[in-house]
Amino acid sequence: MNLKDKPKSKISASRKLSLKMLLLTRACEDLERERQEREEEKVRYLGEKLPPLQLSGLPLQELQNLCKQLHSKIDVVDEERYDCESKVNKHNKDIHELKLKIQDLGGKFKKPALRKVRVSADEMMRALLGSKHKGSMDLRANLKSVKKEDVKQDKVLTTEVGDWRKNVEAMSGMEGRKKMFDTGGGAQ
């Protein structure tokens, strides 16, 4: 987009700045109010659960009973705290496992089943290079041609039996032994 195409905003920069400042002050006031509400809730809760103690002028037996009651309340609170901690730990472990599952699923993908396609070298080059491909890629044309007559002449030369010293290389190995048996004793 060009700068000319971009629509101009209808609000001036100073107005935007003042609106931002108003939003920030409003957000700060809301945070302060929430903090005060939490403090009031905490004081109210503690007032319900822990009434103020009046220890002056109590006999020894009542002080012992009061201590036993406080210990029982402490035990109940410790059990609740332990239960809450175990729940939080369990939830954290579940969250961690789910995150790992999400990562595993995000990293994997199904490979599609591939089909065998017969494509000649020319078609492949056309597909890869497009219109730049000129000439054919006939790979068989570049192969060396061998005439059958030359092969027959080579066989005749190697099977001729002359002096055994000249024919040692031809008769060495399994091929030479086979030639000996085929020709009926050949070099002997």
GROMACS elastic network, one bead per residue, 0.5 to 0.9 nm:
[ bonds ]
;  ai    aj funct       b0    kb
    1     4     6  0.81513   500
    1     5     6  0.63031   500
    1     6     6  0.68741   500
    2     5     6  0.52697   500
    2     6     6  0.65640   500
    3     6     6  0.52834   500
    3     7     6  0.84771   500
    4     7     6  0.77699   500
    8    11     6  0.87987   500
    9    12     6  0.73504   500
   11    14     6  0.83467   500
   11    15     6  0.62987   500
   11    16     6  0.65866   500
   12    15     6  0.52395   500
   12    16     6  0.63150   500
   12    17     6  0.87472   500
   13    16     6  0.50468   500
   13    17     6  0.61973   500
   13    18     6  0.86644   500
   14    17     6  0.50632   500
   14    18     6  0.62150   500
   14    19     6  0.86407   500
   15    18     6  0.51221   500
   15    19     6  0.61915   500
   15    20     6  0.86436   500
   16    19     6  0.51098   500
   16    20     6  0.61863   500
   16    21     6  0.86540   500
   17    20     6  0.50997   500
   17    21     6  0.62395   500
   17    22     6  0.86855   500
   18    21     6  0.50571   500
   18    22     6  0.62212   500
   18    23     6  0.86796   500
   19    22     6  0.50514   500
   19    23     6  0.61954   500
   19    24     6  0.86402   500
   20    23     6  0.51065   500
   20    24     6  0.61931   500
   20    25     6  0.86758   500
   21    24     6  0.51316   500
   21    25     6  0.62048   500
   21    26     6  0.85556   500
   22    25     6  0.52294   500
   22    26     6  0.61051   500
   22    27     6  0.85791   500
   23    26     6  0.50890   500
   23    27     6  0.61202   500
   23    28     6  0.86483   500
   24    27     6  0.50505   500
   24    28     6  0.61805   500
   24    29     6  0.86330   500
   25    28     6  0.50660   500
   25    29     6  0.61949   500
   25    30     6  0.86464   500
   26    29     6  0.51200   500
   26    30     6  0.62308   500
   26    31     6  0.87130   500
   27    30     6  0.50799   500
   27    31     6  0.62347   500
   27    32     6  0.86835   500
   28    31     6  0.51364   500
   28    32     6  0.62398   500
   28    33     6  0.86410   500
   29    32     6  0.51414   500
   29    33     6  0.61545   500
   29    34     6  0.86492   500
   30    33     6  0.50792   500
   30    34     6  0.61557   500
   30    35     6  0.86242   500
   31    34     6  0.51444   500
   31    35     6  0.62166   500
   31    36     6  0.87164   500
   32    35     6  0.51228   500
   32    36     6  0.63013   500
   32    37     6  0.86900   500
   33    36     6  0.51578   500
   33    37     6  0.62083   500
   33    38     6  0.87254   500
   34    37     6  0.50314   500
   34    38     6  0.62435   500
   34    39     6  0.87049   500
   35    38     6  0.51870   500
   35    39     6  0.63450   500
   35    40     6  0.87570   500
   36    39     6  0.50825   500
   36    40     6  0.62139   500
   36    41     6  0.85993   500
   37    40     6  0.50932   500
   37    41     6  0.61110   500
   37    42     6  0.85746   500
   38    41     6  0.50313   500
   38    42     6  0.61168   500
   38    43     6  0.86659   500
   39    42     6  0.50670   500
   39    43     6  0.62638   500
   39    44     6  0.86369   500
   40    43     6  0.51368   500
   40    44     6  0.61211   500
   40    45     6  0.85660   500
   41    44     6  0.50731   500
   41    45     6  0.60542   500
   41    46     6  0.85539   500
   42    45     6  0.51505   500
   42    46     6  0.61317   500
   42    47     6  0.84993   500
   43    46     6  0.52191   500
   43    47     6  0.60707   500
   43    48     6  0.87353   500
   44    47     6  0.50392   500
   44    48     6  0.63642   500
   44    49     6  0.87747   500
   45    48     6  0.51909   500
   45    49     6  0.61995   500
   45    50     6  0.83034   500
   46    49     6  0.50965   500
   46    50     6  0.54518   500
   46    51     6  0.77708   500
   47    50     6  0.53690   500
   47    51     6  0.55784   500
   47    52     6  0.77443   500
   48    51     6  0.63901   500
   50    53     6  0.82766   500
   54    57     6  0.84285   500
   54    58     6  0.82584   500
   55    58     6  0.58953   500
   55    63     6  0.75576   500
   58    61     6  0.82378   500
   58    62     6  0.63126   500
   58    63     6  0.65016   500
   59    62     6  0.55869   500
   59    63     6  0.64468   500
   59    64     6  0.89008   500
   60    63     6  0.51111   500
   60    64     6  0.62530   500
   60    65     6  0.87272   500
   61    64     6  0.51644   500
   61    65     6  0.63155   500
   61    66     6  0.86667   500
   62    66     6  0.60457   500
   62    67     6  0.85574   500
   63    67     6  0.61706   500
   63    68     6  0.86526   500
   64    67     6  0.50578   500
   64    68     6  0.62575   500
   64    69     6  0.86897   500
   65    68     6  0.50523   500
   65    69     6  0.62231   500
   65    70     6  0.86508   500
   66    69     6  0.50861   500
   66    70     6  0.61986   500
   66    71     6  0.86298   500
   67    70     6  0.50676   500
   67    71     6  0.61344   500
   67    72     6  0.86174   500
   68    71     6  0.50816   500
   68    72     6  0.62023   500
   68    73     6  0.86529   500
   69    72     6  0.51121   500
   69    73     6  0.62190   500
   69    74     6  0.85987   500
   70    73     6  0.50333   500
   70    74     6  0.60921   500
   70    75     6  0.85959   500
   71    75     6  0.61720   500
   71    76     6  0.86877   500
   72    75     6  0.50431   500
   72    76     6  0.63197   500
   72    77     6  0.86858   500
   73    76     6  0.50666   500
   73    77     6  0.61553   500
   73    78     6  0.85304   500
   74    77     6  0.50682   500
   74    78     6  0.60377   500
   74    79     6  0.85771   500
   75    78     6  0.50605   500
   75    79     6  0.61983   500
   75    80     6  0.86814   500
   76    79     6  0.51397   500
   76    80     6  0.62821   500
   76    81     6  0.86119   500
   77    80     6  0.50719   500
   77    81     6  0.60603   500
   77    82     6  0.85187   500
   78    82     6  0.60349   500
   78    83     6  0.85085   500
   79    82     6  0.50757   500
   79    83     6  0.60997   500
   79    84     6  0.85477   500
   80    83     6  0.50393   500
   80    84     6  0.60811   500
   80    85     6  0.85315   500
   81    84     6  0.50770   500
   81    85     6  0.60857   500
   81    86     6  0.85584   500
   82    85     6  0.50677   500
   82    86     6  0.61045   500
   82    87     6  0.85578   500
   83    86     6  0.51668   500
   83    87     6  0.61664   500
   83    88     6  0.86178   500
   84    87     6  0.50845   500
   84    88     6  0.61358   500
   84    89     6  0.85758   500
   85    88     6  0.50527   500
   85    89     6  0.60791   500
   85    90     6  0.84941   500
   86    89     6  0.50495   500
   86    90     6  0.60423   500
   86    91     6  0.85272   500
   87    90     6  0.50627   500
   87    91     6  0.60926   500
   87    92     6  0.85026   500
   88    91     6  0.50972   500
   88    92     6  0.60404   500
   88    93     6  0.85346   500
   89    92     6  0.50422   500
   89    93     6  0.61173   500
   89    94     6  0.85863   500
   90    93     6  0.51033   500
   90    94     6  0.61845   500
   90    95     6  0.85946   500
   91    95     6  0.60614   500
   91    96     6  0.85325   500
   92    95     6  0.50331   500
   92    96     6  0.61542   500
   92    97     6  0.86532   500
   93    96     6  0.50707   500
   93    97     6  0.62336   500
   93    98     6  0.86295   500
   94    97     6  0.51070   500
   94    98     6  0.61173   500
   94    99     6  0.85595   500
   95    98     6  0.51060   500
   95    99     6  0.61411   500
   95   100     6  0.86465   500
   96    99     6  0.51023   500
   96   100     6  0.63062   500
   96   101     6  0.87110   500
   97   100     6  0.50687   500
   97   101     6  0.62240   500
   97   102     6  0.86626   500
   98   102     6  0.61511   500
   98   103     6  0.86056   500
   99   102     6  0.50562   500
   99   103     6  0.62460   500
   99   104     6  0.86082   500
  100   103     6  0.50579   500
  100   104     6  0.61209   500
  100   105     6  0.85706   500
  101   105     6  0.60561   500
  101   106     6  0.84010   500
  102   105     6  0.51169   500
  102   106     6  0.59553   500
  102   107     6  0.85376   500
  103   106     6  0.50357   500
  103   107     6  0.61303   500
  103   108     6  0.87225   500
  104   107     6  0.52586   500
  104   108     6  0.63461   500
  105   108     6  0.53857   500
  105   109     6  0.77696   500
  106   109     6  0.77494   500
  111   114     6  0.85667   500
  119   122     6  0.81266   500
  119   123     6  0.61349   500
  119   124     6  0.63403   500
  120   123     6  0.52864   500
  120   124     6  0.62355   500
  120   125     6  0.86895   500
  120   137     6  0.88809   500
  121   124     6  0.50635   500
  121   125     6  0.61344   500
  121   126     6  0.85526   500
  121   136     6  0.83779   500
  121   137     6  0.60482   500
  121   138     6  0.74400   500
  121   139     6  0.82106   500
  122   125     6  0.51898   500
  122   126     6  0.61277   500
  122   127     6  0.85726   500
  122   133     6  0.85670   500
  122   135     6  0.85435   500
  122   136     6  0.60012   500
  122   137     6  0.55156   500
  122   138     6  0.76004   500
  123   126     6  0.50451   500
  123   127     6  0.61048   500
  123   128     6  0.86022   500
  124   127     6  0.50628   500
  124   128     6  0.61577   500
  124   129     6  0.84782   500
  125   128     6  0.50524   500
  125   129     6  0.57389   500
  125   130     6  0.74570   500
  125   133     6  0.65020   500
  125   137     6  0.82018   500
  126   129     6  0.53036   500
  126   131     6  0.68699   500
  126   132     6  0.78731   500
  126   133     6  0.57488   500
  126   134     6  0.86013   500
  127   130     6  0.54582   500
  127   131     6  0.88622   500
  127   133     6  0.89686   500
  128   133     6  0.85501   500
  129   132     6  0.55423   500
  129   133     6  0.56530   500
  130   133     6  0.61647   500
  131   134     6  0.76962   500
  133   136     6  0.84441   500
  136   139     6  0.88282   500
  137   140     6  0.88131   500
  137   141     6  0.86845   500
  138   141     6  0.56428   500
  138   142     6  0.73940   500
  139   142     6  0.55700   500
  139   143     6  0.71088   500
  140   143     6  0.53742   500
  140   144     6  0.87634   500
  141   144     6  0.81523   500
  142   145     6  0.89823   500
  146   149     6  0.88213   500
  146   150     6  0.76992   500
  146   151     6  0.81250   500
  147   150     6  0.56695   500
  147   151     6  0.69348   500
  148   151     6  0.51566   500
  148   152     6  0.64172   500
  148   153     6  0.88635   500
  149   152     6  0.51336   500
  149   153     6  0.63501   500
  149   154     6  0.87717   500
  150   153     6  0.51563   500
  150   154     6  0.62962   500
  150   155     6  0.87708   500
  151   154     6  0.51709   500
  151   155     6  0.64033   500
  151   156     6  0.88320   500
  152   155     6  0.51429   500
  152   156     6  0.63435   500
  152   157     6  0.87842   500
  153   156     6  0.51008   500
  153   157     6  0.62657   500
  153   158     6  0.87092   500
  154   157     6  0.52041   500
  154   158     6  0.62671   500
  154   159     6  0.86450   500
  155   158     6  0.52163   500
  155   159     6  0.60664   500
  155   160     6  0.86423   500
  156   159     6  0.52435   500
  156   160     6  0.62401   500
  157   160     6  0.55355   500
  157   161     6  0.88892   500
  158   161     6  0.80283   500
  158   167     6  0.81553   500
  158   170     6  0.66367   500
  159   167     6  0.89494   500
  159   170     6  0.81319   500
  159   179     6  0.77671   500
  159   183     6  0.87761   500
  159   186     6  0.87105   500
  160   167     6  0.86398   500
  161   164     6  0.76138   500
  161   166     6  0.89332   500
  161   167     6  0.70882   500
  161   186     6  0.69143   500
  161   187     6  0.63371   500
  162   165     6  0.83712   500
  162   166     6  0.70121   500
  162   167     6  0.68874   500
  162   187     6  0.78768   500
  163   166     6  0.54753   500
  163   167     6  0.65726   500
  163   187     6  0.83164   500
  164   167     6  0.50687   500
  164   168     6  0.61278   500
  164   187     6  0.63971   500
  164   188     6  0.82388   500
  165   168     6  0.55112   500
  165   169     6  0.86218   500
  166   169     6  0.75868   500
  166   170     6  0.85072   500
  167   170     6  0.52883   500
  167   171     6  0.63013   500
  167   172     6  0.87349   500
  167   187     6  0.81602   500
  168   171     6  0.52360   500
  168   172     6  0.60767   500
  168   176     6  0.87238   500
  169   172     6  0.52424   500
  169   173     6  0.85120   500
  169   176     6  0.82567   500
  170   173     6  0.83653   500
  170   175     6  0.81254   500
  170   176     6  0.58556   500
  171   174     6  0.80626   500
  171   175     6  0.69507   500
  171   177     6  0.61836   500
  171   178     6  0.86159   500
  171   179     6  0.74386   500
  171   180     6  0.76283   500
  171   187     6  0.83463   500
  172   175     6  0.71649   500
  172   176     6  0.51455   500
  172   177     6  0.71522   500
  173   176     6  0.56257   500
  173   177     6  0.66991   500
  173   178     6  0.89390   500
  174   177     6  0.51443   500
  174   178     6  0.61677   500
  174   179     6  0.86672   500
  175   178     6  0.50858   500
  175   179     6  0.62689   500
  175   180     6  0.87068   500
  176   179     6  0.50575   500
  176   180     6  0.62906   500
  176   181     6  0.88922   500
  177   180     6  0.50033   500
  177   181     6  0.64959   500
  177   182     6  0.86733   500
  178   181     6  0.52578   500
  178   182     6  0.61040   500
  178   183     6  0.86228   500
  179   183     6  0.60182   500
  179   184     6  0.84259   500
  179   185     6  0.84449   500
  179   186     6  0.72583   500
  180   183     6  0.54434   500
  180   184     6  0.62293   500
  180   185     6  0.50218   500
  180   187     6  0.67281   500
  180   188     6  0.85695   500
  181   184     6  0.51292   500
  181   185     6  0.56035   500
  181   186     6  0.72114   500
  182   185     6  0.76267   500
  182   186     6  0.79773   500
  183   186     6  0.52224   500
  183   187     6  0.89445   500
  185   188     6  0.58863   500
